[in-house]
Amino acid sequence: MGTPDFSVGALEALIKAGHQITAVVTQPDKPKGRGKELQMSPVKQCALKYDIPVFQPVKIKAQEEVSILRNFEADIFIVAAFGQILSEEILKMPRFGCINIHASLLPKYRGAGPIQRVILEGEKETGITIMQMDQGIDTGDILLQSAFPIDPKETGDSLHDKLAEEGARLIVEALEKIEAGEITPRKQKEEEASYAGMLQKSMGRIDWNKDAAQIERMVRGLNSWPSAYTTYRGKTLKIWDSDISENETASEEVVPGMVTAVKKDAIYVRTGEKELRITELQLEGKKRMAVKDFLLGYQIKAGEMLG
């Protein structure tokens, strides 16, 4: 059971490991683009490539959908970013229950947005948890975990790809150990739990009163969606790459959001603490570009305000 790109690697890894996939369950096709043409989920595209039956329930908890699901004889249900909540009836259906590939080190960052949240919060490591599903949101017993460090320049996109790859590897290992009876489930420590909700577009709006470190993490963590953005001369300005600058423009006139310096390859902006050095951006209606190229068409000056 899965829907986006994150789930595809796990499906392919299970197929290559020799497991028989009796069905793939994914979200219904959705209209996309200007023409509103129906588009298949990445997992459905992968399933069709391998001639695997595809089931697309609108509401998987509905009784008629549960009856269809029961016809796909399976020892275990594997869930990876499926996008619907399973009922207790479904959780108990297969012999080994339902297990989930979750993109954080549970119990930290339960919920739909753990990949980006670890960057936003400045965590030093993250990883994959294979967990036995129960009726709570990512509250089930931990079966297997794998941790790795977060790169100082990690983005939401790059971390997504690393976690998808590690999830694919770990689910194959988990199934071998479940089959051999070599896993001892362990309870999550509730006192260590935290929640990472679904990303919202509004999360990308930069508050220049925050310190430069927080904003720099936003730029990386919310790349590529919803992206970190501000406004410039009435237009949306996305920031794609930045660093924390040690520059300190000490003056009462300098306020958060003010451009303090413009160099050939960077724009410096005052924040609540320190300055942000912007090196790559995208103005509304334009392509993403390096600051040195942006400055060929826009004469931004020190003293101008962003946001």
C-alpha positions in Angstrom: 0.0 0.0 0.0 1.6 3.2 -1.2 1.2 6.2 -3.4 4.1 8.7 -4.0 7.6 8.2 -5.3 8.7 7.4 -1.7 6.9 4.0 -2.0 8.2 2.9 -5.4 11.7 1.8 -4.2 10.2 -0.4 -1.5 7.9 -2.1 -4.0 10.7 -2.8 -6.5 13.0 -4.0 -3.7 10.3 -6.5 -2.5 9.8 -7.8 -6.1 13.5 -8.2 -6.7 13.9 -10.0 -3.3 11.5 -12.7 -4.7 8.4 -11.8 -2.6 5.1 -12.4 -4.3 3.1 -9.2 -4.4 -0.6 -10.2 -4.6 -1.8 -6.6 -5.1 -0.8 -3.0 -4.9 -3.2 -0.6 -3.2 -2.9 3.0 -4.0 -4.9 6.3 -4.2 -7.3 6.8 -7.1 -6.0 8.6 -10.2 -6.1 12.3 -9.8 -6.6 15.1 -12.4 -3.4 17.1 -12.9 -2.2 20.0 -15.0 -4.2 22.5 -17.1 -5.9 19.8 -19.1 -7.0 18.0 -15.9 -6.0 14.7 -17.3 -6.2 11.8 -14.9 -2.7 10.8 -13.7 -1.7 7.5 -12.1 0.3 7.5 -8.9 4.0 6.6 -9.2 3.2 3.3 -7.3 0.5 2.4 -9.8 2.8 3.0 -12.7 5.4 0.7 -11.1 2.8 -2.0 -10.4 1.5 -2.0 -14.0 5.1 -2.4 -15.2 5.3 -5.7 -13.3 1.8 -6.8 -14.2 0.7 -6.6 -10.5 -3.1 -6.2 -9.8 -3.9 -2.6 -8.7 -6.7 -1.7 -6.2 -7.6 2.0 -5.8 -10.2 2.4 -3.1 -11.7 5.9 -2.6 -12.2 5.1 1.1 -10.4 1.9 2.1 -12.4 1.6 5.4 -15.7 1.3 3.5 -17.1 -2.2 3.9 -17.3 -3.0 0.2 -13.6 -2.0 -0.2 -12.7 -4.2 2.8 -14.4 -7.1 1.1 -12.3 -6.6 -2.1 -9.2 -6.3 0.0 -9.9 -9.6 1.7 -9.9 -11.4 -1.7 -6.2 -10.6 -2.1 -4.7 -13.4 0.0 -1.6 -12.0 1.7 0.5 -12.9 4.7 1.4 -9.3 5.4 0.4 -5.8 4.3 3.3 -3.3 3.8 2.4 0.4 4.0 4.6 3.2 2.7 3.1 6.7 2.4 -0.3 5.3 1.3 -2.4 8.3 2.4 -5.4 6.7 4.0 -6.0 5.5 7.6 -6.6 1.7 8.0 -9.4 0.4 10.2 -8.8 -2.2 12.9 -10.5 -4.8 10.7 -7.8 -4.2 8.0 -4.9 -4.1 10.5 -5.9 -7.6 11.7 -6.6 -9.1 8.3 -3.2 -10.6 7.3 -1.4 -13.2 9.4 1.5 -11.0 10.2 -0.6 -7.8 10.4 0.3 -4.5 8.7 3.8 -3.0 8.9 4.8 0.5 8.0 7.9 2.1 6.5 8.2 5.4 8.4 10.8 8.1 7.5 12.0 9.0 11.0 13.5 7.5 14.1 10.2 6.9 16.0 8.9 7.9 18.4 10.2 11.3 17.2 8.4 12.9 14.2 5.3 10.8 13.9 2.9 12.0 11.2 3.0 12.9 7.5 5.9 15.4 7.3 8.9 13.9 9.1 11.4 14.2 6.3 11.4 18.0 6.1 10.8 18.5 9.8 14.1 17.0 10.9 15.9 19.6 8.8 13.7 22.4 10.1 14.4 21.4 13.7 18.2 21.1 13.1 18.4 17.4 13.9 21.8 15.8 13.4 20.5 12.4 12.4 17.4 10.7 11.0 16.5 7.3 9.6 13.9 4.7 8.9 11.6 2.8 11.3 9.8 -0.4 10.3 6.9 -0.6 12.7 3.9 -2.8 13.4 0.9 -0.7 12.8 -1.9 -0.2 15.3 -4.8 2.3 15.3 -2.8 5.3 16.4 -0.8 7.5 14.1 2.7 5.9 14.0 2.4 4.6 17.5 2.9 0.9 16.9 5.8 -1.3 18.1 9.2 -0.8 16.5 10.5 -3.8 14.6 13.6 -2.4 13.0 15.4 0.9 12.8 18.3 2.3 10.8 19.9 5.7 11.5 22.3 7.9 9.5 23.6 11.5 9.8 22.0 14.5 8.1 24.4 16.3 5.8 24.9 20.0 6.6 23.6 21.0 3.2 20.8 18.4 3.1 17.6 19.5 1.4 14.1 18.0 1.8 14.4 16.5 -1.7 17.8 14.9 -1.2 16.9 13.5 2.2 13.6 12.1 0.7 15.6 10.1 -1.8 18.1 8.8 0.8 15.2 7.7 3.1 13.3 6.1 0.3 16.4 4.1 -0.6 17.1 3.1 3.0 13.4 2.2 3.5 13.5 -0.1 0.5 16.6 -1.9 1.9 15.3 -2.2 5.4 11.9 -3.5 4.5 13.5 -6.5 2.7 15.7 -7.1 5.8 12.6 -6.8 8.1 10.6 -9.4 6.1 13.4 -11.9 6.3 13.6 -11.5 10.0 9.8 -11.6 10.5 9.7 -14.8 8.5 12.5 -16.3 10.5 11.0 -15.2 13.8 14.1 -13.1 14.6 12.4 -9.8 15.5 11.4 -8.8 19.0 9.0 -5.8 18.8 9.7 -3.0 21.3 7.2 -0.4 22.6 7.7 3.2 21.7 8.6 5.6 24.6 5.6 8.0 24.7 7.6 10.6 26.6 10.0 11.0 23.6 7.2 11.3 21.0 6.8 14.3 18.7 4.5 15.0 15.8 5.3 16.3 12.3 2.1 17.2 10.5 1.5 17.5 6.7 3.3 20.3 5.0 1.3 23.5 4.2 2.2 26.1 1.6 2.1 28.8 4.3 5.0 27.2 6.1 7.3 28.5 3.4 6.8 32.2 4.1 9.9 33.6 5.6 9.7 35.6 8.8 12.8 37.8 8.7 12.6 38.3 12.5 13.8 34.7 12.9 17.5 34.1 13.1 19.6 33.3 10.0 20.1 29.6 11.1 16.4 29.0 11.2 15.8 30.6 7.8 18.7 28.7 6.3 17.2 25.4 7.5 13.8 26.5 6.0 15.5 27.1 2.6 16.9 23.5 2.7 14.1 21.7 4.5 11.3 23.1 2.3 13.1 22.4 -0.9 11.4 21.6 -3.3 7.9 22.1 -1.8 6.5 24.5 -0.6 10.0 26.2 -0.8 11.1 29.1 1.3 9.7 32.4 -0.1 9.4 36.1 0.5 8.3 39.1 -1.6 10.4 41.6 -3.6 8.8 44.6 -5.3 5.3 43.0 -4.9 6.3 39.6 -6.4 7.0 36.3 -4.8 10.7 35.5 -4.5 11.7 31.9 -3.8 15.1 31.3 -2.1 16.8 28.1 -3.2 20.2 28.3 -1.7 21.7 30.3 1.2 24.3 30.3 4.0 24.6 32.0 7.4 26.8 35.0 7.0 29.1 36.2 9.8 28.6 39.8 8.5 27.1 42.1 11.1 25.8 45.4 9.9 25.5 47.3 13.2 23.1 50.2 12.7 19.7 51.2 14.1 18.4 51.8 10.6 19.1 48.1 9.6 16.0 46.0 10.4 15.1 42.3 9.6 14.3 41.8 5.9 16.6 44.6 4.8 19.2 44.0 2.1 22.5 45.0 3.7 24.9 44.3 0.9 24.9 43.1 -2.8 28.0 41.4 -4.2 28.5 39.8 -7.6 27.3 36.4 -6.5 25.3 37.0 -3.3 22.7 39.2 -1.7 22.9 39.7 2.1 19.8 40.2 4.2 19.5 41.1 7.8 17.5 38.6 10.0 16.6 38.6 13.7 20.1 37.4 14.4 23.0 37.5 11.9 22.6 37.8 8.1 21.5 35.4 5.4 23.7 35.1 2.3 21.4 34.3 -0.6 23.2 32.6 -3.6 20.3 31.1 -5.6 16.7 32.4 -6.1 13.7 32.6 -8.3 11.5 35.6 -9.0 7.8 34.9 -9.8 7.4 34.2 -13.5 11.2 33.6 -13.9 13.5 30.6 -13.9 15.5 29.5 -10.9 18.9 31.1 -11.2 22.2 32.0 -9.4 22.3 35.4 -7.9 25.0 36.5 -10.3 22.6 35.9 -13.2 19.7 37.5 -11.4 21.7 40.7 -10.9 22.2 41.0 -14.6 18.5 41.9 -14.9 17.6 43.4 -11.5 19.5 46.2 -9.8 18.7 45.3 -6.2 20.4 47.7 -3.7 21.4 47.8 -0.1 18.5 49.3 1.9 15.7 47.6 0.0 13.3 45.4 1.9 12.2 41.8 1.3 8.9 40.5 2.6 
